[in-house]
Amino acid sequence: MNFYDNNSERLFERYQSIAAETVHRAWLDLLPSSPGSVCDIGAGSGRDAGWLASNGWEVTAVEPSRQLRPLGEAFTSQLPNLEKKVLWLTDSLPKLEILVATRKKFDLLILSAVWMHLPTSQHLKSMAILKNLLNQHGLLVITLRKGPDPEKRFFQTNIEELTKTALSESLTLVRKQQNQRDVSRPEISWDIAVFTLNHGIGSHGVGL
C-alpha cells in the first residue's frame, strides 16, 4: 500500500476527475431497478461509493490505504441529501476479516482495479470470500487493468483465468467486455467481468 499512501492526494484528484458513470458504463444496465446494498472493495477516493449512495444505495466502502481512505471518507461525508451515510472500513482481500465480521451480504460487489493486486495464490480464497458476501441474486463486478506497469506494482491477470476461478465457486458469468479504453490514459485498457450466483439474472433495469 506504500504507493497509495505516498501518492494519496494525487490519486484522489485523478480518480475524482472521471465520472463513475463513465468508468462503469459497460455494466450499468445490469443494475436492479431498485437500489439495494453495495460494497465497494478498494473504494479509493470514494467516487463510486458516493455516486451509488447519492442514488439510494446502502454503501459499505472498503479501502486498505490509511492515507487514501480518510480522503474518500471526507468526500462522501460531505455529499448532500444522503439517506444513509457511507460506512467506511479499513480492510483488504484475501480475508476481508473486518467486513466478514459485520455479517452483511450485498446485492452488488464492486472490485474496480483491485484484482491485479492479488497474487494468483490468493485468487481462490478471495473468490470464496466474495461469493459468501453476495445475496442470492447479487452481482459481482471485477475490472482488470491492462497496460504498462513500470513500477511493477501489479500481478499478471486475465479475464479467462478470472472466469475459471469464479466458475470454481459456482459463480456465473453474465457480462464480459474486453479492452475498454481508459478515459485519461490511452496506454491503459480494462477488461470487465460481471458474475452472479443466480443462473438466470432475470429482468434488470438501470437503478440510478
C-alpha positions as CSV (number, residue, x, y, z in Angstrom):
1,M,0.0,0.0,0.0
2,N,3.0,2.3,0.1
3,F,2.3,3.7,-3.4
4,Y,-1.2,4.6,-2.5
5,D,-0.2,6.1,0.9
6,N,2.6,8.1,-0.6
7,N,0.5,9.4,-3.5
8,S,-2.9,9.7,-1.9
9,E,-3.7,13.3,-2.8
10,R,-2.6,13.0,-6.4
11,L,-4.5,9.7,-6.8
12,F,-7.6,11.2,-5.1
13,E,-7.6,14.1,-7.7
14,R,-7.2,11.7,-10.6
15,Y,-9.9,9.3,-9.5
16,Q,-12.3,12.2,-8.9
17,S,-11.6,13.7,-12.3
18,I,-13.6,10.9,-14.1
19,A,-17.3,10.3,-13.5
20,A,-18.3,7.0,-12.1
21,E,-20.9,6.6,-14.8
22,T,-18.2,6.8,-17.4
23,V,-15.9,4.3,-15.7
24,H,-18.7,1.7,-15.2
25,R,-20.7,2.3,-18.4
26,A,-20.1,-1.3,-19.5
27,W,-22.4,-2.9,-16.9
28,L,-24.8,-0.2,-15.6
29,D,-27.8,-1.8,-17.5
30,L,-27.4,-4.9,-15.2
31,L,-28.3,-3.0,-12.1
32,P,-31.6,-3.8,-10.5
33,S,-34.4,-1.3,-10.9
34,S,-34.4,-0.6,-7.1
35,P,-31.2,0.2,-5.3
36,G,-30.1,-2.2,-2.6
37,S,-26.9,-2.8,-0.6
38,V,-23.4,-2.5,-2.2
39,C,-19.8,-3.0,-1.1
40,D,-17.1,-1.1,-2.9
41,I,-14.0,-3.1,-2.2
42,G,-10.9,-0.9,-2.9
43,A,-13.1,2.2,-2.7
44,G,-10.2,4.6,-3.1
45,S,-11.3,8.2,-3.4
46,G,-15.0,7.4,-2.6
47,R,-16.0,8.4,-6.1
48,D,-18.1,5.3,-6.8
49,A,-19.3,4.9,-3.2
50,G,-20.5,8.5,-3.2
51,W,-22.2,8.1,-6.6
52,L,-24.0,5.0,-5.5
53,A,-25.1,6.5,-2.2
54,S,-26.4,9.5,-3.9
55,N,-28.6,7.2,-6.0
56,G,-30.1,5.5,-3.0
57,W,-27.8,2.5,-2.4
58,E,-26.8,1.5,1.1
59,V,-23.0,1.6,0.7
60,T,-20.1,0.0,2.5
61,A,-16.7,1.2,1.3
62,V,-13.6,-0.9,2.0
63,E,-10.1,0.7,1.5
64,P,-6.8,-0.5,2.9
65,S,-4.8,2.6,2.3
66,R,-4.6,4.5,5.5
67,Q,-3.8,7.8,3.7
68,L,-6.3,7.5,0.8
69,R,-9.2,6.2,2.9
70,P,-9.7,9.3,5.0
71,L,-9.8,11.4,1.8
72,G,-12.6,9.2,0.5
73,E,-14.5,9.2,3.7
74,A,-14.3,13.0,3.9
75,F,-15.6,13.2,0.4
76,T,-18.6,11.0,0.9
77,S,-19.4,12.6,4.3
78,Q,-19.9,16.0,2.6
79,L,-22.3,14.8,0.0
80,P,-25.8,16.4,0.3
81,N,-29.1,14.7,0.8
82,L,-27.9,11.1,1.5
83,E,-30.5,9.0,3.2
84,K,-27.7,6.9,4.8
85,K,-24.0,7.6,5.4
86,V,-21.4,5.5,3.7
87,L,-19.8,3.1,6.1
88,W,-16.0,3.0,5.6
89,L,-13.8,0.1,6.7
90,T,-10.0,-0.4,6.6
91,D,-9.8,-3.9,5.3
92,S,-8.4,-5.9,2.3
93,L,-8.5,-9.2,0.4
94,P,-7.9,-12.1,0.6
95,K,-9.5,-12.3,4.1
96,L,-11.6,-9.2,4.5
97,E,-11.8,-10.1,8.2
98,I,-13.5,-6.8,9.3
99,L,-16.0,-6.8,6.6
100,V,-16.9,-10.5,7.1
101,A,-17.3,-9.9,10.8
102,T,-20.2,-7.5,10.1
103,R,-22.2,-10.5,8.6
104,K,-23.5,-8.2,5.9
105,K,-24.5,-9.6,2.5
106,F,-24.7,-7.4,-0.6
107,D,-26.7,-7.0,-3.8
108,L,-23.7,-5.6,-5.5
109,L,-19.9,-6.1,-5.0
110,I,-17.5,-3.8,-7.0
111,L,-13.8,-4.6,-7.3
112,S,-12.6,-1.8,-9.6
113,A,-8.8,-2.1,-10.2
114,V,-8.3,-4.4,-7.3
115,W,-7.8,-8.0,-8.6
116,M,-4.4,-7.3,-10.1
117,H,-3.0,-6.5,-6.6
118,L,-3.6,-10.2,-5.6
119,P,-1.1,-12.9,-6.3
120,T,-2.5,-16.0,-8.0
121,S,-2.1,-18.0,-4.8
122,Q,-4.8,-15.7,-3.2
123,H,-7.4,-15.9,-6.0
124,L,-9.4,-18.9,-4.9
125,K,-9.6,-17.8,-1.3
126,S,-10.6,-14.3,-2.3
127,M,-13.3,-15.5,-4.7
128,A,-14.7,-17.8,-2.0
129,I,-14.9,-14.8,0.4
130,L,-16.6,-12.7,-2.3
131,K,-19.2,-15.4,-3.1
132,N,-20.2,-15.6,0.6
133,L,-20.7,-11.8,0.7
134,L,-23.3,-11.9,-2.1
135,N,-27.1,-12.1,-1.7
136,Q,-28.9,-14.7,-3.8
137,H,-29.3,-12.5,-6.9
138,G,-26.3,-10.3,-6.2
139,L,-23.8,-9.1,-8.8
140,L,-20.0,-9.2,-8.6
141,V,-18.2,-6.7,-10.8
142,I,-14.4,-7.1,-11.3
143,T,-12.3,-4.9,-13.6
144,L,-8.8,-5.9,-14.7
145,R,-6.1,-3.4,-15.7
146,K,-4.1,-4.0,-18.9
147,G,-1.1,-2.0,-20.0
148,P,2.4,-1.0,-18.9
149,D,3.4,-1.4,-15.3
150,P,6.9,0.3,-15.0
151,E,6.8,0.3,-11.2
152,K,6.0,-3.4,-11.0
153,R,3.0,-2.9,-8.7
154,F,0.6,-5.5,-10.2
155,F,0.4,-9.2,-10.7
156,Q,-0.5,-10.6,-14.1
157,T,-4.2,-11.2,-14.6
158,N,-6.5,-12.2,-17.5
159,I,-10.2,-12.5,-17.8
160,E,-10.1,-16.2,-18.8
161,E,-8.4,-17.2,-15.5
162,L,-10.7,-14.9,-13.6
163,T,-13.7,-16.6,-15.1
164,K,-12.3,-20.0,-14.4
165,T,-11.8,-19.1,-10.7
166,A,-15.3,-17.7,-10.5
167,L,-16.8,-20.8,-12.0
168,S,-15.0,-22.9,-9.5
169,E,-17.0,-21.1,-6.8
170,S,-20.3,-21.7,-8.8
171,L,-20.5,-18.1,-10.0
172,T,-21.9,-17.5,-13.4
173,L,-20.5,-15.0,-15.9
174,V,-23.3,-12.7,-17.2
175,R,-21.2,-9.9,-18.9
176,K,-17.7,-9.7,-20.3
177,Q,-16.2,-6.7,-22.0
178,Q,-12.6,-6.5,-23.0
179,N,-10.3,-3.7,-24.0
180,Q,-12.4,-0.8,-22.7
181,R,-10.1,2.2,-23.1
182,D,-9.1,4.3,-20.1
183,V,-10.5,7.8,-20.4
184,S,-7.4,9.6,-19.3
185,R,-4.6,7.2,-20.1
186,P,-4.5,5.9,-23.7
187,E,-1.9,3.2,-22.9
188,I,-4.3,1.6,-20.3
189,S,-7.4,-0.5,-21.1
190,W,-9.7,-2.6,-18.9
191,D,-11.4,-5.9,-19.1
192,I,-14.7,-6.1,-17.2
193,A,-16.4,-9.2,-15.9
194,V,-19.8,-9.4,-14.1
195,F,-20.8,-12.6,-12.2
196,T,-23.8,-13.7,-10.3
197,L,-24.9,-16.5,-8.0
198,N,-28.1,-16.9,-9.9
199,H,-28.0,-18.7,-13.3
200,G,-30.9,-16.5,-14.6
201,I,-30.5,-12.9,-13.5
202,G,-34.0,-12.1,-14.6
203,S,-35.2,-8.6,-15.7
204,H,-32.9,-5.7,-14.8
205,G,-33.1,-2.0,-15.4
206,V,-30.8,0.8,-14.6
207,G,-31.4,1.5,-10.9
208,L,-29.9,5.0,-11.0
